[in-house]
Amino acid sequence: MRTYLDCLPCFLSQALRAARNATRDEAMIKRVLDEVGRMLADIPLESTPPESGRRIYQKVAEITGNRDPFREAKEESTREALVLYPFLKERVEASQDRLATAVRVAIAGNVIDFGPNRAFDLREEIDAAIEKEAAIWDYPSFREAVGEADEILYLGDNAGECVFDRVLIEELNRPVIYAVREVPVINDATREDAVAAGVDKAARIISSGTDAPGTILGTCSSEFKEIYQQAGCIISKGQGNYEALSNETRPIFFLLKTKCRVIADDIGVCEGDIVLKKI
């Protein structure tokens, strides 16, 4: 997915939010905004939003000295999600199609995102994702691909959301490799976050090698790229991974809730829709 003009003010808003989480020094926050504002003039619209986001969050870390400004928020979101884990399992076990419900649970977890500036209620999001009709629901293809896969590559998104991913992974009945970010960026999941969510009990956790808010293949490790190229089935969670990989040709299933009009328009759905889309 390319960068749209509406992405530019969003980048500045994200920089402000990250800087305020990183420091209380107003002069330092102003410097972040000044430098990110100058950076926006040089952002090519042909680049993906995670490529630009990577540069912006690097700048926030460089100026503030805080490389994990959302750490406390990530830890809190994981704690809240773990409280819901038994409830999520009950919803899956009580359903007529456990795998389909687990997919919807995983999509519900995608609301845990500090990129878009929005509040959310996890229980309401879970109920909506399970009951609401999906805008795109390539579930028959998904079920077939999962059934035929020897091993599944699952691209994680946010901390806290990992708990919801765990619920889906436990229903896949296949060996799963769960890929996370190499270092903290926004509230994206790292190995530490995935382990805290219990994903290590259901999958092998690896780092993709990237420090970007999305799986930008050019910044990923050679180990990850080899796994990515050989995977027969790839599950990609969240908007950042969609932005980075939507033009790829691998067998990818995108699971997300559209929390941004630009991404919704790019997919061809409405903001707030739930999506299981195959490319």
Residue pairs with C-beta under 8 A, 6 or more apart in sequence:
1 48
1 49
1 242
1 243
1 244
1 246
1 247
1 263
1 266
2 45
2 46
2 47
2 48
3 43
3 44
3 45
3 46
3 47
3 48
3 49
3 52
4 45
4 262
4 266
5 45
6 261
6 262
7 49
7 52
7 262
8 40
8 43
10 116
10 260
10 262
11 36
11 40
11 43
11 49
11 52
11 53
11 56
12 33
12 36
12 37
12 40
13 117
14 53
14 56
14 115
14 186
15 32
15 33
15 36
15 56
15 59
15 60
16 29
16 32
16 33
17 114
17 117
18 32
18 57
18 60
18 69
18 70
18 186
19 28
19 29
19 32
19 33
19 60
19 63
19 64
19 69
20 29
21 66
21 69
21 70
21 73
22 60
22 61
22 64
22 65
22 66
22 69
23 29
23 64
23 65
23 66
25 64
28 63
28 64
31 63
32 59
32 60
32 63
32 64
35 59
35 63
36 56
36 59
36 60
39 55
39 56
39 59
43 52
48 214
48 216
48 243
48 244
49 214
49 240
49 243
50 212
50 213
50 214
50 215
50 216
50 240
50 243
50 244
51 212
51 216
51 244
53 115
53 185
53 186
53 212
53 213
53 214
53 240
54 185
54 210
54 211
54 212
54 213
54 216
54 219
57 185
57 186
57 213
58 211
60 66
60 69
61 67
67 183
67 184
68 184
70 114
70 184
70 186
70 187
71 184
73 114
73 187
74 158
74 159
74 160
74 184
74 187
74 193
75 159
75 196
77 112
77 158
77 159
77 160
77 161
77 187
78 159
78 160
78 162
78 163
78 193
78 196
78 197
80 122
80 160
81 109
81 112
81 122
81 160
81 161
81 162
81 163
81 164
81 197
82 163
82 197
82 198
84 122
84 123
84 126
84 163
85 163
85 166
85 167
85 198
87 126
88 105
88 126
88 163
88 164
88 167
89 167
91 101
91 105
91 126
91 130
92 98
92 101
92 102
92 105
92 167
92 171
95 101
98 171
99 143
99 146
99 171
99 172
100 139
100 143
101 130
102 167
102 168
102 170
102 171
103 139
103 142
103 168
103 255
103 276
104 129
104 130
104 134
104 274
105 126
105 129
105 130
105 164
105 167
105 168
106 164
106 165
106 167
106 168
106 237
106 255
107 129
107 255
107 256
107 257
107 274
107 275
107 276
108 122
108 125
108 126
108 128
108 129
108 130
108 164
108 257
109 158
109 160
109 161
109 163
109 164
109 165
110 157
110 158
110 161
110 164
110 237
110 238
110 239
110 255
110 256
110 257
110 259
111 120
111 122
111 125
111 257
111 259
112 120
112 122
112 158
112 159
112 160
112 161
112 187
113 157
113 158
113 161
113 187
113 238
113 239
113 259
114 158
114 186
114 187
115 186
115 213
115 239
115 240
115 259
116 259
116 260
118 259
125 257
129 257
129 274
132 274
134 273
134 274
134 275
134 276
135 258
135 267
135 269
135 270
135 273
135 274
135 275
136 267
136 269
136 273
136 275
136 276
136 277
137 276
138 253
138 276
138 277
138 278
139 276
141 253
141 278
142 253
142 276
142 278
145 232
145 233
145 251
145 253
145 278
146 152
146 172
146 174
146 233
148 232
148 233
149 174
149 231
149 232
149 233
150 174
150 175
150 232
151 174
151 175
151 176
151 177
151 231
151 232
152 172
152 174
152 175
152 176
152 177
152 231
152 232
152 233
152 234
152 235
153 176
153 177
153 179
153 227
153 228
153 231
153 233
153 234
153 235
154 165
154 169
154 176
154 177
154 178
154 179
154 203
154 234
154 235
154 237
155 179
155 208
155 215
155 234
155 235
155 236
155 237
155 241
155 245
156 162
156 165
156 178
156 179
156 180
156 188
156 189
156 194
156 199
156 237
157 165
157 188
157 189
157 237
157 238
157 239
157 240
157 241
158 186
158 187
158 188
158 189
158 238
159 187
159 188
159 189
159 190
159 193
159 196
159 197
160 187
160 193
160 197
161 189
161 237
161 238
162 189
162 193
162 194
162 196
162 197
162 199
163 197
163 198
165 178
165 197
165 199
165 237
166 197
166 198
166 199
166 201
166 202
166 203
168 235
169 176
169 178
169 199
169 202
169 203
170 202
175 203
175 204
176 202
176 203
176 204
177 203
177 204
177 205
177 206
177 227
177 231
178 194
178 199
178 203
178 204
178 205
178 206
179 205
179 206
179 207
179 208
179 215
179 224
179 227
180 188
180 189
180 190
180 191
180 193
180 194
180 205
180 206
180 207
180 208
181 188
181 189
181 190
181 207
181 208
181 210
181 211
181 212
181 213
182 190
182 207
182 208
182 209
182 210
182 211
182 221
183 190
183 211
184 190
185 211
185 212
185 213
186 213
188 213
188 240
189 197
190 207
191 205
191 207
194 200
194 205
195 205
199 205
206 223
206 224
206 227
207 221
207 224
208 215
208 220
208 221
208 224
209 219
209 220
209 221
209 223
209 224
210 216
210 219
210 220
211 219
212 219
212 240
212 244
213 240
214 240
214 241
214 243
214 244
214 245
215 236
215 240
215 241
215 244
215 245
216 244
217 225
217 228
217 244
217 245
217 248
220 228
228 234
228 250
229 250
231 250
231 251
232 251
233 251
233 253
234 250
234 251
234 252
234 253
235 252
235 253
235 255
236 242
236 245
236 252
236 253
236 254
236 255
237 255
237 256
238 255
238 256
239 256
239 258
239 259
239 260
239 263
241 254
242 254
242 256
242 263
242 267
243 263
245 252
245 254
246 254
246 266
246 279
248 279
249 279
251 278
251 279
252 278
252 279
253 276
253 277
253 278
254 275
254 276
254 277
254 278
254 279
255 275
255 276
256 274
256 275
257 272
257 273
257 274
257 275
258 264
258 267
258 269
258 270
258 271
258 272
258 273
258 274
258 275
259 271
259 272
260 271
261 271
264 270
264 271
264 272
264 273
267 275
267 277
269 275
